[in-house]
Amino acid sequence: MKKHLLFSLTLVAFIFLSACSEHKPVVNYQELRTSLISLNSSLSHSSTDDITVLPFTEGYLQLRHALLSSSLNEPDVMAHKELDYLRIQERYPERYLPWPSHIPVLKNVEGRVSAEELDLWLNFVITKLKEADESNIRLNRFERDAIIKQLEDSNIDAPSRSTLLTYLNDYKSRAMLGLHQLPNGKEWYQSKLNFYGAIQESPNKVLAMLSKIDEKNSKSIVLNTKPNTQQPYMLELLPANCQRISGLNWRDGFINVPSTVAKCTKAIEQHKALIVTLMAVDLGIHYQGWSQKQAFVALNSKLALNEQQAQQLIANIVYFPATIFAAYPHFLKP
């Protein structure tokens, strides 16, 4: 077993033994990051680590909580802010939707877990989706369709594959795409604005600020960088020579998005009009409850897009809420 996996398991045991103590186990940044990468190896197509647990199972949640509960021995303030952000995310509904639909989990785990383990996990997904439905927590249409496609494209030999397909084909997705429609969705979105954009004020005030900035940008913008659902589009806009700062969040590819963007101000200024438009659409989808059609109209009023580009941008905004706001502090500078 690899050293960082041993570290993860040792850390969990240590936290369990010290549960009654006021002192949290202290870890350095690299140890924590390496252990989180290992924990989330099934969510990364490039990982070669052993898979010890599959996403959002009880074992996964316990290990994640243990890691995030540790005390970080690290002078970088942004590293602590990211850890605090990840702790806050534990409160919200993501654990009830255990298959991050933009991640090709079946491909990632192929040949790395047994058929029996995968069959158990797919059954677990069905159980959690049913439990979530009872709490009014549902996949959106993008998420449902993406999981169906992965199941249809897969050759896995697991009885639960067809069971899950049948369930999803009859599944009623939530009407809107954003966090707005989920329980505590607005609060969840605000927590993301706080981290990525250092935004403490309400989204309505942010919209007012964006309107002032947008008044100066009346020309139609041509999209030169193709969006995808593999990483936040904000990172796609940065040139290769902008250093990617290490992070703790698997959703962002273990890149600290705010720290990275803060060091690439030239690229932010170059794409200012585009970024401001995407910020407004991000708020529309996740805070105001915009439909896909409303988002499409808003994008096309500012950007020179074909239908595929618009769909890809909307999907990226859906899968990476508020990440575009990593550029927001730059726009507030005099």
FIVO-416271 format. One line per 2 residues: number of its first residue (from 1); their letters; for each residue y, z, x of N, C-alpha, C. Coordinates in pm, whole numbers. Example, Ala and Ser with C-alpha at 12.3 -4.5 7.8 and 13.67 -1.06 7.14 Angstrom:
<nodes>
1> as> -569:780:1319:-450:780:1230:-330:780:1320  -225:708:1285:-106:714:1367:3:787:1290 .
</nodes>
This chain:
<nodes>
1> mk> -119:0:85:0:0:0:123:0:88  227:-70:45:345:-85:128:427:44:132 .
3> kh> 502:55:240:576:178:266:669:215:151  744:116:96:840:149:-8:772:186:-139 .
5> ll> 651:134:-163:578:177:-282:535:323:-267  490:357:-148:455:496:-122:577:585:-141 .
7> fs> 691:536:-94:814:612:-112:842:634:-260  828:530:-342:857:542:-485:769:647:-550 .
9> lt> 640:640:-520:546:733:-582:571:875:-532  605:888:-404:636:1019:-349:760:1077:-414 .
11> lv> 858:990:-437:981:1035:-500:956:1086:-641  872:1015:-716:840:1059:-852:772:1196:-849 .
13> af> 678:1212:-759:608:1339:-747:705:1451:-710  796:1419:-620:893:1519:-577:985:1561:-692 .
15> if> 1027:1463:-771:1114:1494:-885:1039:1579:-987  913:1546:-1008:833:1623:-1104:819:1768:-1057 .
17> ls> 792:1786:-928:772:1920:-875:902:2000:-874  1014:1928:-863:1143:1998:-856:1219:1992:-988 .
19> ac> 1147:1966:-1099:1212:1947:-1229:1293:2069:-1272  1247:2186:-1231:1317:2308:-1271:1428:2345:-1173 .
21> se> 1440:2268:-1069:1541:2297:-969:1672:2226:-1003  1783:2285:-959:1913:2222:-981:1937:2111:-880 .
23> hk> 1859:2106:-775:1881:2009:-668:1802:1881:-693  1874:1769:-686:1809:1639:-700:1763:1590:-563 .
25> pv> 1652:1515:-558:1610:1459:-430:1716:1364:-376  1739:1370:-248:1841:1287:-184:1774:1168:-117 .
27> vn> 1825:1046:-144:1771:925:-82:1885:844:-23  1855:763:77:1959:674:126:1955:544:45 .
29> yq> 2061:466:60:2078:348:-24:1965:248:-7  1924:220:116:1822:119:139:1688:161:81 .
31> el> 1656:288:91:1530:337:32:1530:316:-119  1641:351:-182:1650:337:-328:1642:190:-368 .
33> rt> 1717:105:-300:1719:-37:-334:1580:-100:-315  1515:-67:-204:1383:-123:-177:1282:-79:-282 .
35> sl> 1291:46:-324:1199:96:-426:1225:32:-562  1351:7:-595:1384:-60:-721:1338:-206:-719 .
37> is> 1349:-271:-604:1299:-408:-592:1148:-410:-614  1079:-313:-555:934:-305:-572:896:-278:-718 .
39> ln> 967:-186:-780:939:-152:-920:952:-275:-1010  1048:-360:-980:1078:-476:-1065:1019:-605:-1010 .
41> ss> 913:-596:-933:856:-716:-870:805:-817:-973  764:-772:-1089:717:-865:-1192:831:-943:-1257 .
43> ls> 955:-899:-1230:1071:-965:-1288:1139:-1059:-1189  1076:-1080:-1074:1133:-1167:-972:1030:-1271:-930 .
45> hs> 1069:-1399:-935:977:-1506:-896:959:-1511:-745  1052:-1451:-670:1044:-1458:-524:977:-1337:-462 .
47> st> 946:-1236:-542:887:-1113:-488:739:-1134:-452  702:-1076:-340:561:-1078:-298:503:-937:-299 .
49> dd> 579:-840:-347:532:-701:-352:418:-686:-451  335:-587:-427:231:-553:-523:297:-511:-655 .
51> it> 236:-548:-766:286:-507:-897:211:-382:-940  284:-272:-947:221:-145:-984:233:-116:-1133 .
53> vl> 342:-161:-1193:363:-143:-1338:430:-267:-1393  405:-296:-1520:469:-410:-1585:593:-364:-1662 .
55> pf> 685:-455:-1692:817:-418:-1742:818:-332:-1867  894:-224:-1859:930:-138:-1972:812:-64:-2036 .
57> te> 698:-63:-1965:589:25:-2009:631:170:-1981  553:263:-2031:588:404:-2011:592:439:-1862 .
59> gy> 495:387:-1787:494:412:-1643:616:356:-1574  657:236:-1617:776:173:-1560:900:258:-1589 .
61> lq> 916:301:-1714:1035:377:-1753:1041:511:-1680  926:575:-1662:923:703:-1592:962:685:-1446 .
63> lr> 907:583:-1384:937:559:-1243:1084:518:-1226  1134:433:-1314:1274:394:-1307:1366:514:-1322 .
65> ha> 1336:598:-1420:1420:716:-1443:1418:808:-1322  1301:823:-1262:1290:908:-1143:1377:854:-1031 .
67> ll> 1372:725:-1010:1451:663:-903:1601:675:-930  1640:648:-1054:1782:651:-1087:1838:793:-1094 .
69> ss> 1750:892:-1106:1793:1031:-1113:1816:1092:-975  1778:1022:-873:1792:1076:-738:1939:1080:-697 .
71> sl> 1968:1161:-599:2103:1173:-546:2118:1079:-427  2223:997:-429:2238:891:-331:2322:936:-212 .
73> ne> 2265:926:-95:2335:957:29:2396:827:83  2517:797:35:2578:667:67:2730:679:54 .
75> pd> 2806:640:157:2952:654:150:3021:550:60  2956:437:33:3019:330:-45:3036:372:-192 .
77> vm> 3160:375:-238:3191:419:-374:3128:326:-477  3130:195:-451:3076:100:-548:2925:115:-566 .
79> ah> 2856:157:-462:2712:182:-475:2687:295:-574  2769:400:-567:2757:512:-660:2794:469:-802 .
81> ke> 2896:384:-814:2934:336:-947:2823:253:-1010  2756:172:-929:2647:92:-982:2531:180:-1025 .
83> ld> 2501:282:-946:2393:375:-984:2429:447:-1113  2553:493:-1126:2596:557:-1251:2583:461:-1369 .
85> yl> 2620:336:-1347:2609:233:-1452:2464:217:-1496  2372:210:-1403:2231:192:-1437:2176:314:-1511 .
87> ri> 2224:430:-1477:2184:551:-1552:2231:542:-1697  2354:495:-1717:2408:480:-1852:2327:379:-1932 .
89> qe> 2282:271:-1866:2207:166:-1937:2075:218:-1993  2023:326:-1937:1898:383:-1989:1912:431:-2133 .
91> ry> 2035:458:-2177:2056:512:-2313:2040:405:-2420  2052:280:-2383:2068:173:-2481:1937:101:-2512 .
93> pe> 1936:10:-2611:1810:-40:-2671:1723:-131:-2586  1761:-163:-2462:1685:-262:-2387:1537:-227:-2375 .
95> ry> 1504:-97:-2371:1364:-57:-2355:1279:-95:-2475  1343:-123:-2590:1268:-163:-2709:1238:-313:-2711 .
97> lp> 1299:-386:-2619:1276:-531:-2609:1219:-557:-2469  1090:-531:-2450:1033:-517:-2315:1014:-646:-2237 .
99> wp> 1035:-761:-2300:1022:-887:-2228:1160:-950:-2213  1224:-937:-2096:1352:-1006:-2075:1326:-1156:-2082 .
101> sh> 1371:-1220:-2187:1321:-1353:-2222:1363:-1463:-2126  1469:-1440:-2048:1511:-1542:-1952:1432:-1532:-1821 .
103> ip> 1343:-1434:-1813:1260:-1415:-1694:1120:-1469:-1722  1068:-1560:-1637:932:-1614:-1658:825:-1515:-1612 .
105> vl> 811:-1409:-1689:721:-1300:-1648:579:-1350:-1627  530:-1437:-1715:392:-1484:-1704:369:-1558:-1572 .
107> kn> 466:-1640:-1532:455:-1710:-1403:465:-1613:-1287  554:-1517:-1300:575:-1421:-1192:451:-1337:-1162 .
109> ve> 374:-1304:-1266:259:-1215:-1247:129:-1290:-1228  135:-1423:-1239:13:-1503:-1229:-58:-1478:-1096 .
111> gr> -186:-1438:-1105:-264:-1411:-986:-234:-1277:-921  -142:-1201:-980:-102:-1074:-919:-141:-952:-1004 .
113> vs> -179:-978:-1130:-235:-872:-1215:-359:-929:-1283  -448:-842:-1327:-571:-887:-1391:-542:-936:-1532 .
115> ae> -635:-1015:-1586:-622:-1064:-1724:-618:-948:-1822  -693:-842:-1791:-696:-726:-1879:-560:-655:-1882 .
117> el> -498:-642:-1764:-367:-578:-1756:-262:-658:-1833  -268:-790:-1818:-173:-876:-1886:-193:-871:-2037 .
119> dl> -319:-869:-2079:-350:-861:-2221:-296:-731:-2281  -311:-622:-2208:-258:-494:-2254:-106:-498:-2265 .
121> wl> -42:-564:-2167:105:-570:-2170:155:-653:-2288  89:-766:-2316:131:-849:-2429:112:-774:-2561 .
123> nf> 6:-697:-2572:-12:-612:-2690:98:-506:-2698  136:-454:-2580:245:-356:-2573:376:-419:-2622 .
125> vi> 401:-544:-2585:521:-615:-2629:524:-624:-2781  411:-659:-2840:403:-668:-2987:436:-533:-3051 .
127> tk> 375:-427:-2998:396:-292:-3051:542:-251:-3043  606:-277:-2927:745:-238:-2909:839:-320:-3000 .
129> lk> 811:-448:-3016:894:-531:-3104:885:-481:-3249  768:-438:-3289:751:-384:-3425:826:-252:-3440 .
131> ea> 817:-167:-3339:890:-40:-3342:1041:-66:-3344  1084:-163:-3264:1226:-196:-3257:1277:-247:-3391 .
133> de> 1197:-328:-3458:1236:-385:-3586:1264:-274:-3688  1186:-167:-3681:1206:-55:-3773:1339:15:-3748 .
135> sn> 1393:1:-3626:1521:62:-3590:1635:-41:-3592  1608:-155:-3654:1709:-262:-3665:1749:-318:-3529 .
137> ir> 1653:-321:-3438:1674:-380:-3305:1587:-505:-3298  1651:-621:-3290:1576:-746:-3293:1622:-840:-3183 .
139> ln> 1532:-927:-3143:1567:-1034:-3050:1665:-1129:-3117  1753:-1190:-3037:1832:-1299:-3093:1752:-1429:-3086 .
141> rf> 1808:-1535:-3138:1735:-1662:-3146:1701:-1718:-3007  1795:-1707:-2913:1771:-1754:-2777:1649:-1684:-2718 .
143> er> 1647:-1551:-2735:1540:-1470:-2675:1405:-1502:-2738  1403:-1508:-2869:1277:-1539:-2939:1222:-1674:-2896 .
145> da> 1307:-1776:-2896:1262:-1911:-2862:1216:-1921:-2717  1283:-1849:-2628:1246:-1852:-2486:1108:-1791:-2463 .
147> ii> 1079:-1681:-2532:947:-1618:-2516:838:-1707:-2576  865:-1766:-2691:768:-1857:-2752:736:-1972:-2657 .
149> kq> 839:-2029:-2595:816:-2142:-2502:731:-2098:-2383  759:-1981:-2330:679:-1932:-2217:532:-1914:-2256 .
151> le> 511:-1861:-2375:373:-1841:-2421:303:-1975:-2444  374:-2070:-2503:315:-2202:-2529:286:-2278:-2400 .
153> ds> 370:-2260:-2299:352:-2331:-2172:249:-2266:-2081  208:-2145:-2115:119:-2069:-2028:-29:-2101:-2056 .
155> ni> -108:-2093:-1950:-253:-2113:-1964:-330:-1981:-1956  -262:-1870:-1971:-329:-1741:-1956:-438:-1724:-2061 .
157> da> -546:-1662:-2018:-659:-1638:-2107:-654:-1493:-2154  -575:-1470:-2259:-559:-1335:-2312:-551:-1345:-2464 .
159> ps> -638:-1273:-2535:-638:-1279:-2682:-502:-1245:-2742  -427:-1157:-2678:-298:-1115:-2732:-192:-1225:-2722 .
161> rs> -217:-1328:-2642:-122:-1438:-2632:-103:-1504:-2768  -211:-1540:-2834:-201:-1606:-2964:-150:-1508:-3071 .
163> tl> -183:-1381:-3057:-135:-1281:-3152:16:-1268:-3144  68:-1265:-3021:212:-1254:-3002:283:-1382:-3049 .
165> lt> 222:-1497:-3023:280:-1623:-3070:291:-1625:-3223  185:-1585:-3289:185:-1580:-3435:294:-1486:-3486 .
167> yl> 304:-1370:-3422:404:-1272:-3462:546:-1329:-3446  572:-1393:-3333:706:-1445:-3306:741:-1566:-3394 .
169> nd> 642:-1645:-3428:668:-1760:-3516:713:-1715:-3655  670:-1596:-3695:712:-1541:-3825:826:-1441:-3812 .
171> yk> 876:-1425:-3691:973:-1320:-3659:1113:-1358:-3709  1185:-1262:-3765:1322:-1285:-3810:1419:-1237:-3703 .
173> sr> 1479:-1333:-3631:1575:-1299:-3526:1701:-1242:-3587  1777:-1166:-3508:1906:-1120:-3557:2001:-1239:-3565 .
175> am> 2095:-1231:-3656:2179:-1346:-3689:2272:-1386:-3575  2326:-1287:-3503:2422:-1315:-3397:2355:-1305:-3260 .
177> lg> 2422:-1362:-3160:2363:-1369:-3026:2395:-1248:-2940  2507:-1181:-2966:2557:-1081:-2874:2509:-939:-2899 .
179> lh> 2559:-848:-2814:2524:-706:-2825:2583:-643:-2950  2689:-704:-3003:2762:-655:-3119:2669:-610:-3233 .
181> ql> 2561:-683:-3254:2477:-661:-3373:2368:-556:-3350  2354:-507:-3228:2254:-406:-3198:2310:-266:-3223 .
183> pn> 2225:-168:-3251:2274:-31:-3266:2351:13:-3140  2469:68:-3160:2557:109:-3049:2593:-8:-2957 .
185> gk> 2588:-129:-3013:2611:-248:-2932:2751:-255:-2872  2852:-213:-2949:2989:-218:-2896:3005:-119:-2780 .
187> ew> 2946:-1:-2794:2953:98:-2686:2878:48:-2563  2765:-17:-2588:2685:-72:-2478:2767:-177:-2402 .
189> yq> 2833:-263:-2477:2916:-366:-2416:3033:-304:-2339  3094:-201:-2397:3205:-134:-2328:3160:-77:-2194 .
191> sk> 3038:-23:-2189:2987:31:-2062:2975:-78:-1956  2946:-198:-2000:2936:-311:-1907:3075:-357:-1862 .
193> ln> 3171:-358:-1954:3309:-389:-1917:3361:-287:-1816  3327:-161:-1837:3371:-55:-1746:3322:-80:-1604 .
195> fy> 3195:-118:-1592:3138:-138:-1458:3183:-268:-1395  3161:-378:-1464:3189:-508:-1401:3339:-534:-1384 .
197> ga> 3420:-492:-1481:3562:-523:-1475:3652:-405:-1450  3593:-286:-1428:3672:-163:-1412:3770:-148:-1529 .
199> iq> 3720:-180:-1649:3805:-182:-1770:3782:-55:-1851  3889:23:-1868:3881:144:-1948:3941:122:-2088 .
201> es> 4033:26:-2101:4096:2:-2230:4001:-72:-2324  4040:-80:-2450:3955:-142:-2551:3948:-293:-2532 .
203> pn> 3841:-356:-2579:3831:-502:-2571:3947:-575:-2638  4004:-517:-2744:4117:-581:-2811:4238:-591:-2717 .
205> kv> 4260:-488:-2637:4369:-491:-2541:4341:-594:-2430  4214:-604:-2394:4175:-703:-2294:4201:-844:-2347 .
207> la> 4167:-866:-2472:4193:-997:-2534:4341:-1033:-2533  4424:-934:-2559:4568:-957:-2558:4616:-996:-2418 .
209> ml> 4560:-929:-2316:4595:-961:-2178:4548:-1102:-2142  4427:-1138:-2185:4375:-1272:-2156:4461:-1380:-2222 .
211> sk> 4513:-1351:-2341:4598:-1448:-2411:4724:-1477:-2329  4781:-1374:-2267:4900:-1393:-2185:4870:-1481:-2063 .
213> id> 4754:-1456:-2002:4715:-1535:-1885:4686:-1679:-1926  4621:-1693:-2042:4576:-1824:-2088:4691:-1916:-2127 .
215> ek> 4803:-1855:-2166:4920:-1936:-2204:4966:-2027:-2092  4938:-1989:-1969:4983:-2066:-1853:4884:-2177:-1816 .
217> ns> 4769:-2180:-1886:4663:-2276:-1852:4634:-2365:-1971  4704:-2474:-1984:4690:-2560:-2102:4605:-2684:-2077 .
219> ks> 4577:-2714:-1951:4501:-2835:-1920:4352:-2817:-1947  4285:-2926:-1981:4140:-2923:-2000:4072:-2907:-1864 .
221> iv> 3968:-2823:-1860:3901:-2790:-1734:3767:-2864:-1726  3742:-2925:-1612:3614:-2994:-1590:3517:-2896:-1525 .
223> ln> 3396:-2888:-1579:3295:-2796:-1526:3219:-2864:-1412  3239:-2816:-1289:3175:-2877:-1173:3050:-2803:-1128 .
225> tk> 3037:-2678:-1169:2923:-2596:-1129:2831:-2573:-1248  2708:-2616:-1236:2614:-2609:-1347:2565:-2466:-1371 .
227> pn> 2578:-2416:-1493:2528:-2282:-1524:2377:-2281:-1541  2316:-2164:-1522:2173:-2147:-1549:2152:-2006:-1602 .
229> tq> 2029:-1968:-1621:2002:-1832:-1669:1931:-1749:-1563  1946:-1789:-1437:1882:-1716:-1327:1974:-1610:-1267 .
231> qp> 2104:-1629:-1279:2199:-1530:-1228:2330:-1544:-1304  2414:-1439:-1299:2545:-1448:-1367:2624:-1569:-1319 .
233> ym> 2689:-1636:-1412:2764:-1757:-1377:2878:-1725:-1279  2929:-1603:-1284:3033:-1562:-1190:2986:-1584:-1046 .
235> le> 2860:-1555:-1019:2807:-1574:-884:2790:-1722:-852  2759:-1803:-953:2747:-1948:-933:2879:-2009:-887 .
237> ll> 2988:-1950:-931:3120:-2005:-898:3163:-1975:-755  3096:-1880:-691:3135:-1841:-556:3070:-1933:-454 .
239> pa> 3143:-1976:-353:3084:-2062:-249:2980:-1987:-167  2896:-2061:-101:2786:-2001:-24:2837:-1910:87 .
241> nc> 2956:-1936:138:3007:-1854:249:3068:-1722:203  3071:-1698:72:3111:-1566:22:2990:-1473:32 .
243> qr> 3005:-1368:107:2893:-1278:129:2850:-1209:0  2721:-1212:-28:2665:-1141:-143:2635:-997:-100 .
245> is> 2701:-903:-167:2684:-762:-133:2560:-707:-204  2477:-637:-132:2352:-583:-188:2380:-491:-306 .
247> gl> 2293:-500:-407:2307:-417:-526:2174:-356:-568  2177:-283:-679:2061:-207:-726:2003:-260:-857 .
249> nw> 2067:-359:-916:2032:-403:-1051:1950:-532:-1046  1827:-529:-1097:1742:-648:-1095:1804:-760:-1179 .
251> rd> 1877:-725:-1285:1935:-828:-1371:2035:-916:-1296  2097:-862:-1194:2194:-937:-1115:2135:-985:-983 .
253> gf> 2001:-988:-976:1936:-1033:-853:1958:-939:-737  1978:-810:-767:2003:-706:-666:2126:-740:-581 .
255> in> 2226:-796:-648:2357:-821:-589:2458:-735:-665  2544:-666:-592:2650:-590:-657:2761:-689:-691 .
257> vp> 2767:-729:-818:2858:-836:-859:3005:-799:-837  3053:-682:-883:3195:-650:-861:3234:-648:-714 .
259> st> 3150:-590:-629:3181:-584:-485:3183:-723:-423  3090:-807:-465:3083:-943:-412:3206:-1024:-453 .
261> va> 3240:-1017:-580:3353:-1096:-631:3484:-1049:-568  3497:-920:-544:3620:-865:-487:3651:-922:-348 .
263> kc> 3549:-969:-280:3568:-1025:-145:3588:-1176:-147  3592:-1235:-265:3601:-1382:-276:3719:-1423:-363 .
265> tk> 3836:-1368:-335:3952:-1389:-420:3999:-1535:-424  3978:-1607:-317:4020:-1748:-314:3943:-1828:-420 .
267> ai> 3812:-1802:-431:3730:-1872:-530:3770:-1833:-672  3807:-1706:-690:3849:-1659:-823:3976:-1733:-867 .
269> eq> 4071:-1745:-776:4196:-1811:-809:4172:-1960:-837  4081:-2020:-763:4049:-2161:-782:3994:-2189:-921 .
271> hk> 3917:-2094:-973:3851:-2112:-1104:3916:-2027:-1213  4040:-1988:-1194:4105:-1891:-1283:4102:-1934:-1430 .
273> al> 4142:-2057:-1460:4148:-2101:-1599:4009:-2100:-1664  3908:-2143:-1590:3771:-2142:-1640:3724:-2000:-1668 .
275> iv> 3749:-1910:-1572:3703:-1772:-1585:3769:-1703:-1705  3898:-1725:-1724:3969:-1665:-1838:3909:-1714:-1970 .
277> tl> 3877:-1841:-1978:3813:-1896:-2099:3678:-1830:-2123  3600:-1815:-2018:3466:-1755:-2032:3476:-1607:-2069 .
279> ma> 3578:-1540:-2017:3598:-1400:-2056:3624:-1388:-2207  3707:-1477:-2258:3738:-1473:-2401:3614:-1500:-2486 .
281> vd> 3530:-1594:-2442:3407:-1625:-2515:3307:-1510:-2504  3301:-1447:-2386:3214:-1331:-2366:3251:-1220:-2465 .
283> lg> 3379:-1191:-2476:3425:-1091:-2573:3394:-1135:-2716  3412:-1264:-2743:3384:-1316:-2876:3239:-1296:-2916 .
285> ih> 3148:-1328:-2826:3005:-1318:-2856:2959:-1174:-2865  2995:-1093:-2766:2937:-958:-2756:3015:-849:-2828 .
287> yq> 3145:-871:-2850:3226:-767:-2916:3267:-807:-3057  3308:-932:-3074:3357:-975:-3205:3248:-1034:-3294 .
289> gw> 3129:-1055:-3238:3018:-1104:-3320:3026:-1252:-3351  3077:-1332:-3259:3084:-1476:-3281:2946:-1537:-3296 .
291> sq> 2940:-1642:-3375:2818:-1723:-3384:2816:-1822:-3267  2703:-1889:-3251:2693:-1991:-3148:2794:-2103:-3172 .
293> kq> 2814:-2138:-3297:2909:-2245:-3330:3052:-2206:-3292  3090:-2081:-3320:3224:-2035:-3283:3243:-2038:-3131 .
295> af> 3140:-1997:-3058:3147:-2000:-2911:3160:-2144:-2861  3085:-2233:-2923:3087:-2374:-2885:3227:-2433:-2906 .
297> va> 3288:-2402:-3020:3422:-2454:-3050:3524:-2400:-2950  3515:-2270:-2920:3609:-2208:-2826:3596:-2269:-2686 .
299> ln> 3474:-2292:-2642:3453:-2353:-2510:3510:-2494:-2506  3481:-2570:-2609:3523:-2711:-2608:3673:-2729:-2630 .
301> sk> 3740:-2625:-2676:3886:-2635:-2689:3956:-2626:-2554  3884:-2574:-2455:3943:-2555:-2322:3874:-2634:-2212 .
303> la> 3744:-2659:-2230:3665:-2720:-2123:3616:-2859:-2161  3606:-2945:-2062:3549:-3078:-2084:3398:-3068:-2065 .
305> ln> 3326:-3043:-2175:3183:-3015:-2169:3103:-3113:-2253  2980:-3140:-2208:2886:-3204:-2299:2808:-3092:-2369 .
307> eq> 2727:-3128:-2466:2657:-3026:-2547:2565:-2940:-2462  2495:-3002:-2366:2402:-2926:-2283:2475:-2823:-2198 .
309> qa> 2589:-2862:-2140:2666:-2769:-2059:2715:-2651:-2142  2760:-2679:-2263:2808:-2572:-2351:2695:-2477:-2386 .
311> qq> 2577:-2531:-2416:2461:-2447:-2448:2423:-2360:-2329  2427:-2417:-2209:2391:-2341:-2089:2491:-2230:-2061 .
313> li> 2619:-2258:-2081:2720:-2155:-2061:2704:-2041:-2161  2678:-2076:-2286:2659:-1974:-2390:2537:-1890:-2357 .
315> an> 2428:-1954:-2315:2306:-1880:-2280:2334:-1784:-2165  2410:-1828:-2065:2440:-1741:-1952:2522:-1621:-1996 .
317> iv> 2618:-1643:-2085:2699:-1533:-2138:2613:-1436:-2218  2518:-1489:-2294:2428:-1405:-2374:2341:-1317:-2284 .
319> yf> 2289:-1375:-2177:2195:-1302:-2091:2263:-1211:-1989  2390:-1238:-1957:2460:-1158:-1855:2594:-1108:-1910 .
321> pa> 2590:-1020:-2010:2714:-975:-2074:2812:-911:-1976  2939:-950:-1989:3051:-887:-1918:3055:-913:-1768 .
323> ti> 2954:-980:-1711:2954:-1001:-1566:3072:-1087:-1521  3119:-1176:-1607:3232:-1262:-1573:3358:-1179:-1549 .
325> fa> 3361:-1056:-1604:3478:-970:-1589:3489:-906:-1451  3397:-936:-1363:3411:-890:-1225:3538:-946:-1162 .
327> ay> 3589:-1057:-1217:3712:-1117:-1166:3837:-1057:-1231  3822:-979:-1336:3935:-929:-1413:4036:-849:-1330 .
329> ph> 3992:-755:-1244:4090:-681:-1164:4183:-770:-1082  4131:-883:-1038:4213:-976:-957:4330:-1031:-1041 .
331> fl> 4307:-1053:-1170:4411:-1110:-1256:4521:-1009:-1289  4495:-882:-1266:4594:-779:-1296:4688:-754:-1179 .
333> kp> 4655:-811:-1065:4739:-789:-947:4872:-864:-963  4983:-803:-920:5114:-869:-933:5125:-992:-845 .
</nodes>
